[in-house]
Amino acid sequence: MKLLKSINKYWLGYFVVKIFYMFFALFVYQKFINPDRPVGDTALYLGITSLDNNDNFDLIFQDPTIMLEYFGRLSSSFLGPVFGNLPFMLIAFYGVYYSVSRLQLGNNQLLWILFLLSFPTFGIYSSIVGKEAVSIFYLGIIAGYLFDVLDKTRAKPKLIELLAFYLLFFFTPTFSMAIISVFIFIFIHNKLHLKGYGTLILFILHILLTIFLFYIYRDVLNDMSFEIAKHFSLDVGSTRENTIFVNDYDIFWNAPYGMLVAFWGPTFGEILQKPIQSIAFIESLIIFYFFILFIWRFLSKTIKTSHLNFYIFTLTFIVLFWILFAHYPTGVLNPGSALRYRERFYAFLVVFLFYFYSKYLKKGKDLKFKQIQKYSPKEP
């Protein structure tokens, strides 16, 4: 009885929602709503189907798919094909809890953030075996560590956080640039005790370095974009005609439009052709409203105080740009792929923006955020 009283009712409700989505994905979505297209690669990871009838488990630490096949089959052999998804749902839940619990939100704010993390698309992909659940886990752990660094709690990572960084580089190395860039920016900023224009100069240097790296690796990224496009066939589901990667270096010229479409998912015209995608369209509408609200509050605070907080602006820009740029080549040509891959980093973005809302935009929190800016982490 004491244990039940100590459990936050919102977290308990969110856990029940995750359980519901696990059963919904397996027994409703996969069998009735979209029977021709299984949810992700669940059957493969649980050992129900196989790509080449070869285990290849000697490559478990070299190939993310093989690693998931191994642990998925292990889970399925003990818990069965249904509850074999449970461990993956639990680690995704823990990733969300690890990061959100560090925000020190009131119940109303907690309810809002859990609402944003309870949308059907995110709920389904984060509640079954798959790379999405694993990504939510390690990005949630990394987000929790990031907040502790910003809150001057500590600088030395825990063992679970080191594991999270390993999984980040192993499963989604393209996202590692976004995460590492943020940590490097924070440590340089705090080590040099930068303020105001010092932060702006560091941000400009970051942009120049980004342009330089893009120029050096322009041919590699260009070839990669054409190679990715080959994996999307017009004969498959809702794949769009490739008008993005047509000419050399289109990956750069079409990035602004591609990043937006890849994150949004189905367009208005596509939901008219396939009404079931309207759910995802409404989700994206709400998500963008949340992002626009954050930007509006940030600008309003800036105008009211006649002071632009470069620190918040630069950290937010770095995270959004690098993650969305890394995501867009694999999401711009198919709304289904866009939504599926978006769920890997969606929770990270939501919690990241909520952190700055609670530290800077929320009334009465300005002093606390200024203290964060002055912090210089100790060497481990």
Sequence and secondary structure as in RCSB ss.txt:
>XXXX:A:sequence
MKLLKSINKYWLGYFVVKIFYMFFALFVYQKFINPDRPVGDTALYLGITSLDNNDNFDLIFQDPTIMLEYFGRLS
SSFLGPVFGNLPFMLIAFYGVYYSVSRLQLGNNQLLWILFLLSFPTFGIYSSIVGKEAVSIFYLGIIAGYLFDVL
DKTRAKPKLIELLAFYLLFFFTPTFSMAIISVFIFIFIHNKLHLKGYGTLILFILHILLTIFLFYIYRDVLNDMS
FEIAKHFSLDVGSTRENTIFVNDYDIFWNAPYGMLVAFWGPTFGEILQKPIQSIAFIESLIIFYFFILFIWRFLS
KTIKTSHLNFYIFTLTFIVLFWILFAHYPTGVLNPGSALRYRERFYAFLVVFLFYFYSKYLKKGKDLKFKQIQKY
SPKEP
>XXXX:A:secstr
 HHHHHS HHHHHHHHHHHHHHHHIIIIIIIIISTTS STTHHHHTTSS SSS   GGGTTT HHHHHHHHHHHH
HHHHHHHHTTHHHHHHHHHHHHHHHTTS   HHHHHHHHHHTT HHHHHHTSSSSHHHHHHHHHHHHHHHHHHHH
TTS SS  HHHHHHHHHHHHH HHHHHHHHHHHHHHHHHHHTT  THHHHHHHHHHHHHHHHHHHHTHHHHHHHH
HHHHTT  TTSTT     SS STTHHHHTHHHHHHHHHH S HHHHHH GGGHHHHHHHHHHHHHHHHHHHHHHH
HHHHHT   HHHHHHHHHHHHHHHHHHHHHHTT HHHHHHHHHHHHHHHHHHHHHHIIIIISTT HHHHHHHHH 
     
